[in-house]
């Protein structure tokens, strides 16, 4: 079945550092790919998404490119801020499917 | 943007009692809502998919008689944890999929979650 694998956390960085959180997936066909962010004590918020190969999703300085050849959707940000501290989830929705399949989440802490 | 609310945001109950959690899409209609359970520092586990006006579809291993889901309208779904026990303590999150003619139906919008503690 479909699955998502994220890099294990926790990840701790200093403010203004470059961020990469790796995400790879297994799915048949052409899934849609998503990154969600969960701030402490809150539900998930959609951060960005891409629905076809080579699409780049971007929001709030974060970017991720749908790479079908490597089945990856790595999340990047050039300069992180303390306010980016949260748990980040990579997810996919299979072609024609209703439900999302989530990765295990990566906890990110940014120190001032 | 699309907003999904949950009520209550937290609840503490005694073992053996039932607890109802509401999930509402505030500014859009949602033909499909999803219920998830999240354990501390872990990912979300899909419990069931709820389509308006029909019975929910439960994931394997989820007890349908224990976790009753009702999706009576396009803006409201409820999850009732019946005869709750301490092992049911968790963070329950709902999401709703936009079903309007315009906009992107590929996106789920999540509620803020409900923390259930069973004593």
Interface residues (C-beta under 8 A of the other chain):
Chain A: X32 X34 X36 X42 X43 X44 X45 X46 X49 X51 X89 X93 X98 X99 X100 X102 X103 X104 X105 X107
Chain B: X4 X6 X32 X34 X41 X42 X43 X44 X46 X49 X93 X95 X97 X106 X107 X108 X109 X110 X111 X112 X113
